[in-house]
Amino acid sequence: MIDRPGLAGFLRRRREALQPEDVGLPRGVRRRTRGLRREEVAALCHMSTDYYSRLEQERGPQPSEQMVAAIAQGLHLTHDERDHLFRLAGHRPPLRGASGDHVGPGMLRILDRLVDTPAEVVTELGETLRQTPLGVALVGDLTRYTGPARSIGYRWFTDPAARDLHPVEDHHFYSRMYASGLRGVVARRGPGSHAARLADLLLERSQEFRERWAEHEVGIRPRPLKRYEHPVVGRLELACQVLLDADESHHLLVYTAEPGSESHEKLRLLGVVGAAGAGA
């Protein structure tokens, strides 16, 4: 059962505890509100201001689990705070572990500060959870996918468009790398895991994956430089730095170009032209 007073009070206190700079928003010179405004939180949670306001006012319908998850992410809650929010809203908290979609507040704070850099938070199966604006401009909005297609490895073997952003001569390596990576996750998580189900789907649907899977390759790592064929700015060569959140098996991927290089200038141009024409 929903605890409306408890939910309202918790939301207000968490909103008031957050500062604009904590979530990547400008503070402004005339700001008098303690913490964030309701409309700012609503935007972060991808919901209407009226809907969010009614929750703080102990009104409105019981929020769905999807709504509660969006609020937890928008308010940059820790896992314990997220679980508490679910209970206040009358739901059982999600299971924690490698398949979780909740990005920790520390990882989000770093991502929010990378406004001029392509970056994304991904699961161990290559499911993109969050992207910076320049990350979207580089590869498109990868958070829009649902079901198995959330995984870049699944899309690589089942959707020809997933390969458009990489030179043809790199495709064979990526096929080996994605098959190798999935095999490693399946070994860690075991039969019956999300990774094992994903592998079974690919074995049914992709002849190329079946061939790569039969090789039993493991440990194939990304190359030092990733090459992209962007439809607007052309070829880019980017290094990828990785930060791991071991609790959730989430990775923060940050893409950079060597200062003064042609790719560095193209990244600057991409920041101006935005996501126009970007594919995924």
VMD Tcl script that draws the C-alpha trace (Angstrom):
set ca {
  {0.00 0.00 0.00}
  {1.26 3.47 -0.85}
  {2.40 5.66 2.05}
  {1.38 9.05 0.67}
  {2.65 11.24 3.54}
  {5.92 9.33 3.71}
  {6.35 9.46 -0.07}
  {5.60 13.19 -0.23}
  {7.98 14.01 2.61}
  {10.79 11.89 1.21}
  {10.49 13.44 -2.23}
  {10.51 16.98 -0.83}
  {13.58 16.35 1.31}
  {15.52 14.69 -1.50}
  {14.59 17.50 -3.92}
  {15.68 20.16 -1.43}
  {18.97 18.36 -0.78}
  {19.99 18.48 -4.44}
  {21.71 21.53 -5.91}
  {21.53 22.39 -9.63}
  {25.23 21.67 -10.10}
  {24.70 18.18 -8.62}
  {22.60 17.23 -11.65}
  {24.34 19.25 -14.35}
  {21.99 22.25 -14.31}
  {23.03 25.93 -14.22}
  {22.38 27.67 -10.90}
  {21.48 31.11 -12.26}
  {22.15 34.43 -10.54}
  {18.75 35.03 -8.89}
  {18.06 31.58 -7.54}
  {16.29 31.59 -4.17}
  {14.80 28.10 -4.10}
  {16.36 25.70 -1.62}
  {17.53 22.76 -3.70}
  {15.86 22.01 -7.02}
  {12.54 23.33 -8.27}
  {9.73 20.88 -8.88}
  {9.77 21.57 -12.60}
  {13.50 20.79 -12.70}
  {12.99 17.44 -10.97}
  {10.07 16.64 -13.26}
  {12.26 17.28 -16.31}
  {15.02 15.08 -14.89}
  {12.44 12.33 -14.32}
  {10.86 12.74 -17.80}
  {7.38 13.45 -16.44}
  {5.05 16.44 -16.21}
  {5.49 18.99 -13.45}
  {1.84 18.51 -12.50}
  {2.29 14.76 -12.02}
  {5.38 15.18 -9.86}
  {3.83 18.04 -7.85}
  {0.80 15.93 -6.98}
  {3.07 13.28 -5.48}
  {4.66 15.88 -3.20}
  {1.16 17.09 -2.29}
  {-0.04 13.57 -1.33}
  {-2.41 13.47 -4.32}
  {-2.75 11.64 -7.62}
  {-2.66 7.94 -8.55}
  {-0.18 5.45 -7.20}
  {2.95 5.77 -9.38}
  {3.86 2.71 -11.41}
  {7.13 0.88 -10.90}
  {8.43 2.53 -14.08}
  {7.56 5.96 -12.72}
  {9.22 5.22 -9.38}
  {12.37 4.04 -11.16}
  {12.41 7.26 -13.22}
  {12.05 9.38 -10.08}
  {14.82 7.47 -8.31}
  {17.14 8.07 -11.25}
  {16.15 11.71 -11.66}
  {16.78 12.44 -7.97}
  {20.16 10.67 -8.10}
  {19.17 8.31 -5.28}
  {21.49 5.71 -3.84}
  {20.37 2.08 -4.04}
  {19.16 2.14 -0.44}
  {17.21 5.36 -1.10}
  {15.76 3.89 -4.28}
  {14.58 0.80 -2.42}
  {13.00 3.00 0.27}
  {11.21 5.01 -2.42}
  {9.76 1.84 -3.96}
  {8.42 0.71 -0.58}
  {6.87 4.12 0.11}
  {5.14 3.93 -3.28}
  {3.74 0.49 -2.44}
  {6.06 -1.60 -4.63}
  {8.68 -4.25 -4.02}
  {12.18 -2.88 -4.71}
  {13.93 -4.25 -7.82}
  {16.53 -6.95 -7.34}
  {20.05 -5.63 -7.22}
  {22.78 -7.04 -9.39}
  {24.34 -7.10 -12.82}
  {21.07 -6.69 -14.71}
  {20.01 -3.54 -12.86}
  {19.33 -0.31 -14.74}
  {19.70 2.09 -11.81}
  {22.84 4.19 -12.33}
  {24.56 5.12 -9.08}
  {24.67 8.82 -8.08}
  {28.46 8.96 -8.21}
  {28.50 7.73 -11.81}
  {25.74 10.19 -12.69}
  {27.65 13.11 -11.18}
  {30.62 12.32 -13.38}
  {28.44 11.90 -16.46}
  {26.66 15.21 -15.81}
  {30.00 17.04 -15.94}
  {30.99 15.60 -19.32}
  {28.78 17.97 -21.31}
  {31.42 18.54 -24.01}
  {32.52 14.91 -24.28}
  {30.93 11.81 -25.84}
  {30.20 9.44 -22.95}
  {27.71 6.75 -21.97}
  {26.87 4.40 -19.11}
  {26.38 0.81 -20.25}
  {25.66 -2.56 -18.65}
  {27.96 -5.55 -19.02}
  {25.80 -6.60 -22.02}
  {26.31 -3.29 -23.81}
  {22.89 -1.86 -22.94}
  {23.16 1.94 -22.91}
  {21.48 3.48 -19.85}
  {22.54 7.12 -20.14}
  {24.37 9.28 -22.69}
  {25.79 12.77 -22.80}
  {24.43 15.09 -25.53}
  {27.65 14.72 -27.51}
  {27.40 10.96 -27.09}
  {23.99 11.09 -28.75}
  {25.42 13.29 -31.50}
  {28.14 10.72 -32.13}
  {26.15 7.47 -32.23}
  {22.47 8.40 -31.91}
  {20.11 7.84 -29.00}
  {20.92 4.30 -27.88}
  {18.61 4.44 -24.87}
  {15.54 4.19 -27.12}
  {15.86 0.46 -27.72}
  {13.78 -2.13 -25.90}
  {13.98 -5.87 -25.39}
  {17.05 -7.77 -26.66}
  {17.85 -4.88 -29.03}
  {19.01 -2.86 -26.02}
  {22.30 -4.77 -26.30}
  {24.74 -3.44 -28.90}
  {26.01 -7.00 -29.40}
  {22.51 -8.23 -30.26}
  {21.95 -5.33 -32.66}
  {25.33 -5.96 -34.27}
  {24.30 -9.44 -35.39}
  {20.62 -8.77 -36.16}
  {20.37 -5.20 -37.49}
  {22.61 -4.21 -40.45}
  {22.18 -0.53 -39.53}
  {24.14 -1.12 -36.32}
  {27.29 -1.42 -38.42}
  {26.91 1.79 -40.40}
  {28.98 3.88 -37.99}
  {32.10 1.72 -38.33}
  {34.39 1.12 -41.33}
  {33.68 -2.12 -43.17}
  {37.23 -3.35 -42.56}
  {36.57 -3.26 -38.79}
  {33.37 -5.32 -38.89}
  {34.99 -8.74 -38.55}
  {36.89 -7.66 -35.45}
  {33.73 -6.27 -33.84}
  {31.90 -9.54 -34.54}
  {34.66 -11.48 -32.78}
  {34.77 -8.99 -29.91}
  {31.01 -8.99 -29.24}
  {30.78 -12.79 -29.39}
  {33.80 -13.09 -27.10}
  {32.39 -10.55 -24.66}
  {29.02 -12.26 -24.45}
  {30.68 -15.63 -23.88}
  {32.56 -14.17 -20.95}
  {29.38 -12.75 -19.37}
  {27.55 -16.05 -19.85}
  {30.39 -17.86 -18.08}
  {30.20 -15.43 -15.14}
  {26.40 -15.38 -14.82}
  {25.64 -18.97 -15.71}
  {22.77 -20.82 -17.43}
  {19.39 -19.16 -17.09}
  {20.93 -15.68 -16.88}
  {19.92 -12.75 -19.05}
  {23.24 -13.17 -20.89}
  {22.54 -16.85 -21.59}
  {19.08 -16.05 -22.95}
  {20.60 -13.38 -25.19}
  {23.12 -15.88 -26.54}
  {20.34 -18.39 -27.24}
  {18.40 -15.77 -29.20}
  {21.45 -14.92 -31.28}
  {22.17 -18.57 -31.96}
  {18.65 -18.84 -33.37}
  {18.73 -15.65 -35.42}
  {22.25 -15.08 -36.74}
  {24.37 -17.42 -38.84}
  {27.39 -15.17 -38.35}
  {26.96 -15.29 -34.57}
  {26.74 -19.10 -34.69}
  {30.05 -19.16 -36.56}
  {31.74 -16.79 -34.13}
  {30.27 -18.60 -31.10}
  {31.63 -21.91 -32.36}
  {35.17 -20.48 -32.20}
  {34.96 -20.25 -28.37}
  {37.05 -17.07 -28.34}
  {37.32 -15.18 -25.04}
  {39.13 -12.09 -23.82}
  {39.07 -10.07 -27.06}
  {39.43 -6.47 -25.92}
  {38.56 -3.25 -27.77}
  {41.37 -1.74 -29.80}
  {43.13 1.39 -28.47}
  {41.32 3.55 -31.02}
  {37.73 3.16 -32.22}
  {37.00 4.35 -35.73}
  {33.66 5.91 -36.66}
  {32.19 6.88 -40.02}
  {29.87 9.69 -38.98}
  {27.32 10.81 -41.60}
  {27.93 14.50 -40.87}
  {31.61 14.98 -39.93}
  {33.15 11.90 -41.54}
  {35.75 9.58 -40.02}
  {36.82 9.99 -36.40}
  {39.39 8.07 -34.39}
  {38.61 8.12 -30.66}
  {40.21 6.60 -27.59}
  {37.87 5.09 -25.00}
  {38.51 5.33 -21.26}
  {36.44 3.11 -18.96}
  {35.30 3.61 -15.37}
  {33.69 0.59 -13.65}
  {30.95 0.58 -11.02}
  {31.64 -2.89 -9.62}
  {28.44 -3.02 -7.55}
  {26.21 -2.90 -10.63}
  {28.66 -3.99 -13.34}
  {28.05 -0.69 -15.10}
  {30.75 0.95 -17.21}
  {31.17 4.65 -17.93}
  {32.70 4.94 -21.40}
  {34.36 8.26 -22.23}
  {35.50 8.93 -25.80}
  {38.31 11.40 -26.45}
  {40.40 12.56 -29.40}
  {44.05 13.54 -29.36}
  {44.28 17.34 -28.96}
  {45.12 19.06 -32.21}
  {44.18 16.06 -34.32}
  {41.65 16.09 -37.14}
  {39.30 13.98 -35.02}
  {39.54 16.52 -32.21}
  {38.39 19.28 -34.54}
  {35.59 17.08 -35.86}
  {34.38 16.44 -32.30}
  {34.20 20.20 -31.76}
  {32.20 20.52 -34.98}
  {29.93 17.70 -33.86}
  {29.19 19.61 -30.68}
  {27.89 22.44 -32.86}
  {25.88 20.49 -35.42}
  {24.43 18.13 -32.79}
  {22.81 14.81 -33.50}
  {21.56 15.67 -36.99}
  {22.09 12.61 -39.12}
  {23.60 10.44 -36.38}
  {22.67 6.78 -36.62}
  {22.83 3.88 -34.21}
}
mol new
graphics top color blue
foreach p $ca { graphics top sphere $p radius 0.5 }
foreach p [lrange $ca 0 end-1] q [lrange $ca 1 end] { graphics top cylinder $p $q radius 0.2 }
display resetview
